Amino acid sequence: MPSDEQIGELLDPATTVLLTVECQQGVVGSDSALPELAREARAGGALGNVARLVAAAHAAGVQVVHAIAERRPDGRGANRNARLFRGAERLPVQQLSGTTAVRVAAPIEVTEEDFVVRRLHGLSPIQGTGVDALLRNLGCRTLVVTGVSANVAIPNAVFDAVNLGYTAVVPRDAIAGVPSDYTPAMIRHTLALVATIVTTDEVLGCFRGPRRRRITPA
């Protein structure tokens, strides 16, 4: 386990970005296409913890990026090369561009300073979405990864962040997957090997410390 000092060094607000992954109404909202995942995210407290982290990031001047997965109504440009994508096409709730399904879900607050990055293809919230360029231009060194799901998008985001040279931090209680016992196993056996695993309260403690000026590369 990292010490409080080590966590504090990693989570310098000036060089940290908070990423929320697929925390959208059609995924974790009351009318989710994936009700089991939505229930796990809400009842298990992950969605509430993401909201707490976002609020603290706003107060501390930490940049927030919301990664949204969506589709065009005609499906053009979307993947069909995996069972996951083909199954999503048959779900009763579709993540269609411009609909309420692809809005960031309550209780997460989105401000004008946040970036909302939308992708029409693939599994990654980072690779091929423009997020990497945004992070570099913001002077990001540490990426805090939150949201859903621990089954696919969260590990994909963590691996991409590490491969691109960022330090990944994952609050264990601010991500969710299904079934409920899968997330702690994923954290223990996979994410802990490549990311720093913390709690929401540990991140909040760092964000609530002395505010530092964000460093943006010239």
C-alpha positions as CSV (number, residue, x, y, z in Angstrom):
1,M,0.0,0.0,0.0
2,P,1.4,3.5,-0.9
3,S,2.0,5.9,2.0
4,D,-0.1,9.1,2.4
5,E,3.0,11.0,1.3
6,Q,3.4,8.9,-1.8
7,I,-0.3,9.3,-2.7
8,G,-0.1,13.1,-2.1
9,E,2.9,13.3,-4.5
10,L,1.0,11.4,-7.2
11,L,-2.2,13.4,-6.8
12,D,-0.7,16.9,-7.1
13,P,-3.8,18.9,-8.3
14,A,-1.6,20.8,-10.8
15,T,-0.7,17.7,-12.7
16,T,-3.7,15.4,-12.1
17,V,-6.7,14.8,-14.2
18,L,-9.9,12.9,-13.1
19,L,-11.4,10.7,-15.7
20,T,-15.0,9.4,-15.4
21,V,-15.7,6.5,-17.7
22,E,-19.2,5.8,-19.2
23,C,-21.0,7.4,-16.2
24,Q,-23.9,8.1,-18.5
25,Q,-27.7,7.8,-18.0
26,G,-28.0,4.9,-20.5
27,V,-25.4,2.9,-18.6
28,V,-25.7,3.8,-14.9
29,G,-29.0,5.7,-14.8
30,S,-32.4,4.6,-13.8
31,D,-33.3,3.6,-17.4
32,S,-30.0,1.8,-18.1
33,A,-29.4,-0.6,-20.9
34,L,-27.5,-2.6,-18.4
35,P,-29.6,-2.7,-15.2
36,E,-27.4,-5.1,-13.3
37,L,-24.4,-2.9,-13.8
38,A,-26.4,0.2,-13.0
39,R,-27.6,-1.4,-9.7
40,E,-24.1,-2.4,-8.8
41,A,-22.7,1.1,-9.5
42,R,-25.4,2.8,-7.5
43,A,-26.1,0.4,-4.6
44,G,-22.4,-0.4,-4.1
45,G,-21.6,3.3,-3.8
46,A,-19.3,3.7,-6.8
47,L,-21.4,6.2,-8.6
48,G,-21.8,8.3,-5.5
49,N,-18.1,8.2,-4.9
50,V,-17.5,9.4,-8.5
51,A,-19.8,12.3,-7.8
52,R,-17.8,13.1,-4.6
53,L,-14.5,13.0,-6.5
54,V,-15.8,15.2,-9.3
55,A,-17.1,17.8,-6.8
56,A,-13.8,17.8,-5.0
57,A,-11.9,18.1,-8.3
58,H,-13.9,21.1,-9.2
59,A,-13.2,22.8,-5.9
60,A,-9.5,22.0,-6.1
61,G,-9.0,23.1,-9.7
62,V,-8.3,19.5,-10.9
63,Q,-9.3,19.0,-14.5
64,V,-12.2,16.6,-15.1
65,V,-12.8,14.6,-18.3
66,H,-16.0,12.7,-18.9
67,A,-15.6,9.8,-21.4
68,I,-18.9,8.9,-23.1
69,A,-19.6,5.9,-25.4
70,E,-22.3,6.5,-28.0
71,R,-23.6,5.4,-31.4
72,R,-25.0,7.2,-34.4
73,P,-28.6,6.2,-35.1
74,D,-27.5,4.5,-38.3
75,G,-24.7,2.7,-36.6
76,R,-22.1,3.9,-39.1
77,G,-18.5,3.8,-37.8
78,A,-19.4,1.5,-34.9
79,N,-17.5,-1.7,-34.3
80,R,-19.2,-5.1,-34.9
81,N,-16.1,-7.3,-34.5
82,A,-16.9,-8.6,-31.0
83,R,-19.9,-10.2,-29.2
84,L,-20.1,-7.2,-26.9
85,F,-20.8,-4.8,-29.8
86,R,-23.3,-7.1,-31.5
87,G,-25.1,-7.6,-28.2
88,A,-25.3,-3.8,-27.6
89,E,-27.2,-3.4,-30.9
90,R,-30.0,-5.5,-29.5
91,L,-30.4,-3.8,-26.1
92,P,-33.7,-2.0,-25.4
93,V,-31.9,1.2,-24.5
94,Q,-29.5,2.5,-27.2
95,Q,-26.6,5.0,-26.5
96,L,-27.6,7.2,-29.4
97,S,-25.9,10.5,-30.0
98,G,-28.0,13.5,-28.8
99,T,-30.3,11.5,-26.6
100,T,-30.6,11.6,-22.8
101,A,-28.9,8.1,-22.6
102,V,-25.5,9.8,-23.4
103,R,-25.8,12.6,-20.8
104,V,-23.6,12.3,-17.7
105,A,-25.8,10.7,-15.0
106,A,-26.8,12.3,-11.7
107,P,-25.5,12.8,-9.1
108,I,-22.4,13.7,-11.1
109,E,-22.1,17.4,-11.9
110,V,-20.7,18.7,-15.1
111,T,-19.3,22.2,-15.3
112,E,-18.2,24.4,-18.1
113,E,-14.5,23.7,-17.3
114,D,-15.0,20.0,-17.8
115,F,-14.3,18.2,-21.1
116,V,-16.9,15.7,-22.3
117,V,-15.2,13.4,-24.9
118,R,-17.5,11.2,-27.0
119,R,-16.5,8.1,-28.9
120,L,-18.3,6.2,-31.7
121,H,-16.2,3.2,-31.8
122,G,-14.0,0.8,-29.9
123,L,-13.6,-0.1,-26.2
124,S,-11.1,2.6,-25.1
125,P,-12.0,5.9,-23.4
126,I,-8.4,7.1,-24.3
127,Q,-7.0,5.5,-27.4
128,G,-8.3,7.0,-30.6
129,T,-10.5,9.5,-28.8
130,G,-8.3,12.6,-28.5
131,V,-8.1,12.2,-24.8
132,D,-4.3,11.6,-24.9
133,A,-3.7,14.9,-26.7
134,L,-5.9,16.8,-24.2
135,L,-4.1,15.3,-21.2
136,R,-0.7,16.2,-22.6
137,N,-1.8,19.8,-23.3
138,L,-3.1,20.0,-19.8
139,G,0.2,19.0,-18.3
140,C,-1.2,15.8,-16.9
141,R,1.1,13.3,-15.2
142,T,-1.4,11.3,-13.1
143,L,-4.8,10.1,-14.4
144,V,-7.4,9.1,-11.8
145,V,-9.7,6.5,-13.5
146,T,-13.3,6.1,-12.2
147,G,-16.6,4.8,-13.5
148,V,-17.7,1.6,-15.3
149,S,-17.1,-1.1,-16.1
150,A,-14.4,-3.0,-14.3
151,N,-15.1,-5.7,-16.8
152,V,-14.0,-3.9,-19.9
153,A,-13.6,-0.1,-20.1
154,I,-11.8,0.6,-16.8
155,P,-9.0,-1.9,-17.4
156,N,-8.8,-0.7,-21.0
157,A,-8.4,2.9,-19.8
158,V,-5.8,1.9,-17.2
159,F,-3.7,-0.1,-19.7
160,D,-3.9,2.8,-22.2
161,A,-2.8,5.3,-19.6
162,V,0.2,3.3,-18.5
163,N,1.2,2.5,-22.1
164,L,1.1,6.2,-22.9
165,G,3.3,7.1,-20.0
166,Y,0.8,8.4,-17.4
167,T,0.6,7.2,-13.8
168,A,-2.8,5.6,-13.3
169,V,-4.6,5.9,-10.0
170,V,-7.7,3.8,-9.4
171,P,-10.0,4.5,-6.4
172,R,-11.2,1.0,-5.6
173,D,-14.6,2.2,-4.4
174,A,-15.3,4.5,-7.4
175,I,-15.4,1.7,-10.1
176,A,-18.0,-1.0,-10.6
177,G,-18.5,-4.1,-12.6
178,V,-20.6,-7.3,-12.6
179,P,-20.9,-9.6,-10.9
180,S,-20.2,-7.8,-7.6
181,D,-17.3,-10.0,-6.7
182,Y,-15.6,-9.5,-10.0
183,T,-14.4,-5.9,-9.3
184,P,-12.2,-6.7,-6.2
185,A,-10.7,-9.7,-8.1
186,M,-9.9,-7.5,-11.1
187,I,-8.3,-4.9,-8.8
188,R,-6.3,-7.5,-6.8
189,H,-5.0,-9.6,-9.7
190,T,-4.8,-7.1,-12.6
191,L,-5.1,-3.4,-11.9
192,A,-2.9,-3.5,-8.8
193,L,0.0,-4.6,-11.0
194,V,-0.1,-1.5,-13.2
195,A,-2.0,1.2,-11.2
196,T,-1.8,2.7,-7.7
197,I,-4.9,1.5,-5.9
198,V,-6.4,4.0,-3.4
199,T,-9.8,4.9,-1.8
200,T,-12.1,7.8,-2.6
201,D,-11.3,9.3,0.8
202,E,-7.6,9.2,0.2
203,V,-8.1,11.1,-3.1
204,L,-10.4,13.6,-1.5
205,G,-7.8,14.3,1.2
206,C,-5.3,15.2,-1.5
207,F,-7.7,17.3,-3.4
208,R,-8.7,19.2,-0.3
209,G,-5.1,20.1,0.5
210,P,-3.4,23.4,-0.5
211,R,-4.5,24.4,-4.0
212,R,-1.7,24.6,-6.5
213,R,-1.5,26.3,-9.9
214,R,-2.1,24.0,-12.9
215,I,1.0,23.6,-15.0
216,T,0.3,23.8,-18.7
217,P,3.1,23.2,-21.2
218,A,4.2,26.2,-23.2
